Amino acid sequence: MIVNRLLIIAGVVLLFSALAIVYSKYYSRLIFIDIQKQEKALDQYEVEWGQMRLELTMLEEQNRLELVAKDELKLVMPLREKIIYLKP
């Protein structure tokens, strides 16, 4: 009688521990998938960051050229009506 109860209790404990293992494996896989998604997003953000830095560098270079043209070469922007556009 006591042995039967101990076996039933051991079986229930074993069942719950097996279910806990299955749940923890499932949850760890979900977390791993989420980590992979976050790493992919991070890679995309790093690419965008690099593109923005390149664009900023180009804009700074254009600004520097404009300042050199104005200050050192004393060039001025012509009036809008004086600009001639050529079609290719």
N, CA, C and O atoms as CSV, one atom per row, in Angstrom:
chain,resi,resn,atom,element,x,y,z
A,1,MET,N,N,0.817,-1.179,0.000
A,1,MET,CA,C,0.000,0.000,0.000
A,1,MET,C,C,0.873,1.259,0.000
A,1,MET,O,O,0.686,2.152,-0.826
A,2,ILE,N,N,1.816,1.318,0.926
A,2,ILE,CA,C,2.726,2.462,0.983
A,2,ILE,C,C,3.623,2.467,-0.251
A,2,ILE,O,O,3.947,3.530,-0.780
A,3,VAL,N,N,4.020,1.296,-0.705
A,3,VAL,CA,C,4.868,1.190,-1.886
A,3,VAL,C,C,4.113,1.688,-3.112
A,3,VAL,O,O,4.688,2.376,-3.955
A,4,ASN,N,N,2.840,1.349,-3.219
A,4,ASN,CA,C,2.028,1.812,-4.344
A,4,ASN,C,C,1.906,3.334,-4.349
A,4,ASN,O,O,1.996,3.969,-5.400
A,5,ARG,N,N,1.699,3.913,-3.167
A,5,ARG,CA,C,1.598,5.369,-3.071
A,5,ARG,C,C,2.925,6.028,-3.443
A,5,ARG,O,O,2.945,7.042,-4.140
A,6,LEU,N,N,4.017,5.458,-2.983
A,6,LEU,CA,C,5.334,6.005,-3.330
A,6,LEU,C,C,5.590,5.905,-4.830
A,6,LEU,O,O,6.156,6.822,-5.426
A,7,LEU,N,N,5.181,4.804,-5.439
A,7,LEU,CA,C,5.339,4.656,-6.890
A,7,LEU,C,C,4.483,5.670,-7.645
A,7,LEU,O,O,4.923,6.236,-8.645
A,8,ILE,N,N,3.271,5.896,-7.171
A,8,ILE,CA,C,2.392,6.875,-7.817
A,8,ILE,C,C,2.990,8.275,-7.668
A,8,ILE,O,O,3.019,9.042,-8.630
A,9,ILE,N,N,3.460,8.606,-6.481
A,9,ILE,CA,C,4.073,9.920,-6.256
A,9,ILE,C,C,5.326,10.074,-7.122
A,9,ILE,O,O,5.538,11.121,-7.733
A,10,ALA,N,N,6.154,9.025,-7.170
A,10,ALA,CA,C,7.353,9.070,-8.010
A,10,ALA,C,C,6.977,9.217,-9.478
A,10,ALA,O,O,7.640,9.952,-10.209
A,11,GLY,N,N,5.934,8.537,-9.919
A,11,GLY,CA,C,5.478,8.652,-11.312
A,11,GLY,C,C,4.986,10.050,-11.630
A,11,GLY,O,O,5.283,10.588,-12.696
A,12,VAL,N,N,4.238,10.639,-10.716
A,12,VAL,CA,C,3.735,12.005,-10.921
A,12,VAL,C,C,4.900,13.004,-10.961
A,12,VAL,O,O,4.938,13.893,-11.811
A,13,VAL,N,N,5.844,12.843,-10.034
A,13,VAL,CA,C,7.014,13.721,-10.022
A,13,VAL,C,C,7.805,13.558,-11.310
A,13,VAL,O,O,8.265,14.543,-11.888
A,14,LEU,N,N,7.964,12.339,-11.756
A,14,LEU,CA,C,8.676,12.074,-13.012
A,14,LEU,C,C,7.950,12.694,-14.192
A,14,LEU,O,O,8.587,13.266,-15.077
A,15,LEU,N,N,6.629,12.590,-14.218
A,15,LEU,CA,C,5.835,13.183,-15.300
A,15,LEU,C,C,5.989,14.700,-15.319
A,15,LEU,O,O,6.194,15.293,-16.377
A,16,PHE,N,N,5.889,15.328,-14.141
A,16,PHE,CA,C,6.032,16.786,-14.083
A,16,PHE,C,C,7.444,17.235,-14.458
A,16,PHE,O,O,7.618,18.256,-15.122
A,17,SER,N,N,8.440,16.478,-14.037
A,17,SER,CA,C,9.807,16.860,-14.403
A,17,SER,C,C,10.026,16.695,-15.904
A,17,SER,O,O,10.733,17.500,-16.511
A,18,ALA,N,N,9.435,15.673,-16.513
A,18,ALA,CA,C,9.541,15.499,-17.968
A,18,ALA,C,C,8.852,16.643,-18.688
A,18,ALA,O,O,9.380,17.164,-19.671
A,19,LEU,N,N,7.673,17.041,-18.209
A,19,LEU,CA,C,6.969,18.173,-18.817
A,19,LEU,C,C,7.754,19.471,-18.635
A,19,LEU,O,O,7.771,20.319,-19.527
A,20,ALA,N,N,8.396,19.626,-17.489
A,20,ALA,CA,C,9.206,20.826,-17.254
A,20,ALA,C,C,10.395,20.864,-18.205
A,20,ALA,O,O,10.758,21.935,-18.692
A,21,ILE,N,N,11.003,19.722,-18.476
A,21,ILE,CA,C,12.125,19.659,-19.409
A,21,ILE,C,C,11.665,20.019,-20.820
A,21,ILE,O,O,12.326,20.789,-21.517
A,22,VAL,N,N,10.526,19.455,-21.238
A,22,VAL,CA,C,9.989,19.754,-22.571
A,22,VAL,C,C,9.680,21.241,-22.688
A,22,VAL,O,O,10.006,21.862,-23.700
A,23,TYR,N,N,9.052,21.818,-21.661
A,23,TYR,CA,C,8.724,23.239,-21.689
A,23,TYR,C,C,9.980,24.097,-21.733
A,23,TYR,O,O,10.044,25.070,-22.484
A,24,SER,N,N,10.976,23.742,-20.932
A,24,SER,CA,C,12.200,24.546,-20.915
A,24,SER,C,C,12.928,24.472,-22.253
A,24,SER,O,O,13.497,25.468,-22.700
A,25,LYS,N,N,12.920,23.304,-22.899
A,25,LYS,CA,C,13.529,23.181,-24.243
A,25,LYS,C,C,12.776,24.051,-25.246
A,25,LYS,O,O,13.384,24.771,-26.038
A,26,TYR,N,N,11.451,23.978,-25.203
A,26,TYR,CA,C,10.625,24.768,-26.110
A,26,TYR,C,C,10.875,26.268,-25.888
A,26,TYR,O,O,11.036,27.022,-26.848
A,27,TYR,N,N,10.905,26.688,-24.632
A,27,TYR,CA,C,11.113,28.094,-24.313
A,27,TYR,C,C,12.507,28.553,-24.731
A,27,TYR,O,O,12.667,29.667,-25.231
A,28,SER,N,N,13.507,27.712,-24.534
A,28,SER,CA,C,14.864,28.091,-24.937
A,28,SER,C,C,14.960,28.218,-26.459
A,28,SER,O,O,15.692,29.070,-26.964
A,29,ARG,N,N,14.232,27.382,-27.185
A,29,ARG,CA,C,14.219,27.519,-28.647
A,29,ARG,C,C,13.543,28.808,-29.077
A,29,ARG,O,O,13.999,29.468,-30.010
A,30,LEU,N,N,12.457,29.172,-28.403
A,30,LEU,CA,C,11.805,30.446,-28.710
A,30,LEU,C,C,12.752,31.621,-28.455
A,30,LEU,O,O,12.823,32.559,-29.248
A,31,ILE,N,N,13.465,31.554,-27.355
A,31,ILE,CA,C,14.420,32.622,-27.040
A,31,ILE,C,C,15.541,32.663,-28.075
A,31,ILE,O,O,15.968,33.742,-28.486
A,32,PHE,N,N,16.015,31.503,-28.493
A,32,PHE,CA,C,17.076,31.446,-29.506
A,32,PHE,C,C,16.606,32.049,-30.825
A,32,PHE,O,O,17.349,32.785,-31.474
A,33,ILE,N,N,15.375,31.739,-31.220
A,33,ILE,CA,C,14.817,32.310,-32.458
A,33,ILE,C,C,14.720,33.827,-32.326
A,33,ILE,O,O,15.031,34.553,-33.270
A,34,ASP,N,N,14.290,34.312,-31.156
A,34,ASP,CA,C,14.195,35.750,-30.942
A,34,ASP,C,C,15.572,36.405,-30.990
A,34,ASP,O,O,15.725,37.497,-31.537
A,35,ILE,N,N,16.565,35.742,-30.420
A,35,ILE,CA,C,17.933,36.268,-30.462
A,35,ILE,C,C,18.426,36.371,-31.905
A,35,ILE,O,O,19.067,37.354,-32.275
A,36,GLN,N,N,18.128,35.361,-32.716
A,36,GLN,CA,C,18.543,35.407,-34.123
A,36,GLN,C,C,17.869,36.564,-34.851
A,36,GLN,O,O,18.503,37.247,-35.655
A,37,LYS,N,N,16.595,36.785,-34.574
A,37,LYS,CA,C,15.887,37.906,-35.210
A,37,LYS,C,C,16.505,39.233,-34.793
A,37,LYS,O,O,16.678,40.129,-35.619
A,38,GLN,N,N,16.840,39.357,-33.507
A,38,GLN,CA,C,17.435,40.593,-33.014
A,38,GLN,C,C,18.819,40.821,-33.615
A,38,GLN,O,O,19.179,41.955,-33.931
A,39,GLU,N,N,19.595,39.751,-33.775
A,39,GLU,CA,C,20.916,39.885,-34.392
A,39,GLU,C,C,20.798,40.299,-35.855
A,39,GLU,O,O,21.602,41.091,-36.348
A,40,LYS,N,N,19.796,39.761,-36.547
A,40,LYS,CA,C,19.577,40.151,-37.939
A,40,LYS,C,C,19.186,41.627,-38.016
A,40,LYS,O,O,19.666,42.354,-38.885
A,41,ALA,N,N,18.320,42.065,-37.112
A,41,ALA,CA,C,17.934,43.480,-37.077
A,41,ALA,C,C,19.138,44.351,-36.749
A,41,ALA,O,O,19.301,45.426,-37.327
A,42,LEU,N,N,19.983,43.897,-35.828
A,42,LEU,CA,C,21.192,44.647,-35.480
A,42,LEU,C,C,22.115,44.782,-36.686
A,42,LEU,O,O,22.683,45.849,-36.917
A,43,ASP,N,N,22.267,43.706,-37.452
A,43,ASP,CA,C,23.088,43.782,-38.663
A,43,ASP,C,C,22.527,44.808,-39.634
A,43,ASP,O,O,23.276,45.576,-40.237
A,44,GLN,N,N,21.205,44.820,-39.784
A,44,GLN,CA,C,20.569,45.780,-40.686
A,44,GLN,C,C,20.799,47.211,-40.196
A,44,GLN,O,O,21.071,48.108,-40.994
A,45,TYR,N,N,20.687,47.421,-38.876
A,45,TYR,CA,C,20.920,48.750,-38.327
A,45,TYR,C,C,22.370,49.182,-38.514
A,45,TYR,O,O,22.643,50.360,-38.747
A,46,GLU,N,N,23.290,48.244,-38.413
A,46,GLU,CA,C,24.701,48.583,-38.631
A,46,GLU,C,C,24.948,48.978,-40.086
A,46,GLU,O,O,25.741,49.880,-40.358
A,47,VAL,N,N,24.277,48.310,-41.018
A,47,VAL,CA,C,24.399,48.675,-42.432
A,47,VAL,C,C,23.843,50.080,-42.647
A,47,VAL,O,O,24.470,50.903,-43.314
A,48,GLU,N,N,22.667,50.355,-42.083
A,48,GLU,CA,C,22.067,51.685,-42.212
A,48,GLU,C,C,22.966,52.745,-41.580
A,48,GLU,O,O,23.122,53.836,-42.128
A,49,TRP,N,N,23.554,52.426,-40.432
A,49,TRP,CA,C,24.456,53.367,-39.754
A,49,TRP,C,C,25.647,53.696,-40.648
A,49,TRP,O,O,26.042,54.856,-40.762
A,50,GLY,N,N,26.213,52.679,-41.277
A,50,GLY,CA,C,27.336,52.906,-42.183
A,50,GLY,C,C,26.937,53.767,-43.367
A,50,GLY,O,O,27.691,54.646,-43.783
A,51,GLN,N,N,25.748,53.515,-43.913
A,51,GLN,CA,C,25.281,54.322,-45.042
A,51,GLN,C,C,25.064,55.771,-44.621
A,51,GLN,O,O,25.389,56.693,-45.369
A,52,MET,N,N,24.516,55.971,-43.424
A,52,MET,CA,C,24.285,57.333,-42.947
A,52,MET,C,C,25.598,58.068,-42.680
A,52,MET,O,O,25.717,59.264,-42.949
A,53,ARG,N,N,26.572,57.346,-42.153
A,53,ARG,CA,C,27.879,57.989,-41.927
A,53,ARG,C,C,28.521,58.374,-43.248
A,53,ARG,O,O,29.122,59.442,-43.364
A,54,LEU,N,N,28.393,57.496,-44.256
A,54,LEU,CA,C,28.929,57.808,-45.575
A,54,LEU,C,C,28.226,59.022,-46.163
A,54,LEU,O,O,28.868,59.903,-46.737
A,55,GLU,N,N,26.914,59.066,-46.020
A,55,GLU,CA,C,26.151,60.204,-46.531
A,55,GLU,C,C,26.542,61.489,-45.802
A,55,GLU,O,O,26.675,62.544,-46.421
A,56,LEU,N,N,26.724,61.396,-44.500
A,56,LEU,CA,C,27.136,62.568,-43.725
A,56,LEU,C,C,28.513,63.052,-44.174
A,56,LEU,O,O,28.743,64.256,-44.294
A,57,THR,N,N,29.415,62.128,-44.419
A,57,THR,CA,C,30.746,62.490,-44.899
A,57,THR,C,C,30.655,63.200,-46.242
A,57,THR,O,O,31.343,64.194,-46.477
A,58,MET,N,N,29.808,62.688,-47.115
A,58,MET,CA,C,29.650,63.324,-48.430
A,58,MET,C,C,29.066,64.727,-48.293
A,58,MET,O,O,29.500,65.656,-48.974
A,59,LEU,N,N,28.073,64.877,-47.403
A,59,LEU,CA,C,27.483,66.202,-47.210
A,59,LEU,C,C,28.489,67.174,-46.608
A,59,LEU,O,O,28.533,68.344,-46.987
A,60,GLU,N,N,29.292,66.688,-45.673
A,60,GLU,CA,C,30.324,67.556,-45.099
A,60,GLU,C,C,31.346,67.956,-46.153
A,60,GLU,O,O,31.826,69.089,-46.161
A,61,GLU,N,N,31.677,67.030,-47.039
A,61,GLU,CA,C,32.636,67.333,-48.107
A,61,GLU,C,C,32.064,68.400,-49.042
A,61,GLU,O,O,32.774,69.317,-49.453
A,62,GLN,N,N,30.773,68.276,-49.376
A,62,GLN,CA,C,30.152,69.284,-50.241
A,62,GLN,C,C,30.138,70.643,-49.553
A,62,GLN,O,O,30.386,71.669,-50.186
A,63,ASN,N,N,29.846,70.646,-48.258
A,63,ASN,CA,C,29.832,71.898,-47.506
A,63,ASN,C,C,31.231,72.511,-47.474
A,63,ASN,O,O,31.381,73.725,-47.613
A,64,ARG,N,N,32.251,71.675,-47.293
A,64,ARG,CA,C,33.633,72.173,-47.263
A,64,ARG,C,C,33.999,72.780,-48.613
A,64,ARG,O,O,34.630,73.835,-48.674
A,65,LEU,N,N,33.600,72.112,-49.694
A,65,LEU,CA,C,33.891,72.648,-51.029
A,65,LEU,C,C,33.208,73.996,-51.241
A,65,LEU,O,O,33.786,74.913,-51.824
A,66,GLU,N,N,31.972,74.100,-50.761
A,66,GLU,CA,C,31.258,75.359,-50.913
A,66,GLU,C,C,31.946,76.474,-50.113
A,66,GLU,O,O,32.056,77.607,-50.582
A,67,LEU,N,N,32.399,76.142,-48.919
A,67,LEU,CA,C,33.098,77.149,-48.108
A,67,LEU,C,C,34.412,77.576,-48.750
A,67,LEU,O,O,34.740,78.763,-48.746
A,68,VAL,N,N,35.169,76.631,-49.300
A,68,VAL,CA,C,36.427,76.970,-49.971
A,68,VAL,C,C,36.145,77.837,-51.191
A,68,VAL,O,O,36.861,78.804,-51.451
A,69,ALA,N,N,35.092,77.487,-51.942
A,69,ALA,CA,C,34.754,78.272,-53.131
A,69,ALA,C,C,34.366,79.699,-52.758
A,69,ALA,O,O,34.741,80.645,-53.450
A,70,LYS,N,N,33.625,79.855,-51.681
A,70,LYS,CA,C,33.211,81.199,-51.273
A,70,LYS,C,C,34.368,81.996,-50.656
A,70,LYS,O,O,34.593,83.154,-51.005
A,71,ASP,N,N,35.088,81.361,-49.745
A,71,ASP,CA,C,36.104,82.097,-48.980
A,71,ASP,C,C,37.398,82.308,-49.760
A,71,ASP,O,O,37.883,83.434,-49.869
A,72,GLU,N,N,37.952,81.234,-50.298
A,72,GLU,CA,C,39.269,81.335,-50.924
A,72,GLU,C,C,39.194,81.787,-52.383
A,72,GLU,O,O,40.020,82.578,-52.837
A,73,LEU,N,N,38.196,81.277,-53.112
A,73,LEU,CA,C,38.112,81.615,-54.533
A,73,LEU,C,C,37.170,82.773,-54.810
A,73,LEU,O,O,37.081,83.256,-55.939
A,74,LYS,N,N,36.465,83.218,-53.770
A,74,LYS,CA,C,35.535,84.352,-53.885
A,74,LYS,C,C,34.464,84.109,-54.949
A,74,LYS,O,O,34.062,85.030,-55.660
A,75,LEU,N,N,34.009,82.859,-55.050
A,75,LEU,CA,C,32.947,82.525,-55.988
A,75,LEU,C,C,31.596,82.772,-55.329
A,75,LEU,O,O,31.444,82.630,-54.116
A,76,VAL,N,N,30.616,83.145,-56.151
A,76,VAL,CA,C,29.261,83.361,-55.631
A,76,VAL,C,C,28.283,82.548,-56.472
A,76,VAL,O,O,28.534,82.262,-57.643
A,77,MET,N,N,27.195,82.190,-55.867
A,77,MET,CA,C,26.163,81.436,-56.565
A,77,MET,C,C,25.428,82.396,-57.501
A,77,MET,O,O,24.972,83.451,-57.061
A,78,PRO,N,N,25.305,82.047,-58.788
A,78,PRO,CA,C,24.608,82.950,-59.713
A,78,PRO,C,C,23.112,83.003,-59.392
A,78,PRO,O,O,22.566,82.110,-58.744
A,79,LEU,N,N,22.485,84.046,-59.850
A,79,LEU,CA,C,21.038,84.163,-59.677
A,79,LEU,C,C,20.338,83.044,-60.442
A,79,LEU,O,O,20.848,82.524,-61.435
A,80,ARG,N,N,19.175,82.699,-59.955
A,80,ARG,CA,C,18.435,81.585,-60.553
A,80,ARG,C,C,18.141,81.816,-62.040
A,80,ARG,O,O,18.208,80.881,-62.837
A,81,GLU,N,N,17.824,83.031,-62.404
A,81,GLU,CA,C,17.497,83.305,-63.812
A,81,GLU,C,C,18.727,83.321,-64.709
A,81,GLU,O,O,18.594,83.289,-65.933
A,82,LYS,N,N,19.913,83.369,-64.132
A,82,LYS,CA,C,21.155,83.350,-64.915
A,82,LYS,C,C,21.681,81.935,-65.164
A,82,LYS,O,O,22.605,81.751,-65.957
A,83,ILE,N,N,21.099,80.931,-64.491
A,83,ILE,CA,C,21.558,79.553,-64.656
A,83,ILE,C,C,20.971,78.980,-65.932
A,83,ILE,O,O,19.771,79.100,-66.182
A,84,ILE,N,N,21.822,78.354,-66.743
A,84,ILE,CA,C,21.402,77.726,-68.001
A,84,ILE,C,C,21.519,76.229,-67.837
A,84,ILE,O,O,22.576,75.714,-67.473
A,85,TYR,N,N,20.430,75.532,-68.108
A,85,TYR,CA,C,20.414,74.073,-68.021
A,85,TYR,C,C,20.540,73.483,-69.419
A,85,TYR,O,O,19.822,73.888,-70.333
A,86,LEU,N,N,21.442,72.536,-69.586
A,86,LEU,CA,C,21.655,71.880,-70.872
A,86,LEU,C,C,21.062,70.491,-70.824
A,86,LEU,O,O,21.281,69.751,-69.865
A,87,LYS,N,N,20.312,70.131,-71.852
A,87,LYS,CA,C,19.749,68.788,-71.937
A,87,LYS,C,C,20.759,67.885,-72.631
A,87,LYS,O,O,21.419,68.313,-73.578
A,88,PRO,N,N,20.887,66.659,-72.182
A,88,PRO,CA,C,21.858,65.756,-72.837
A,88,PRO,C,C,21.420,65.343,-74.222
A,88,PRO,O,O,22.125,64.591,-74.894
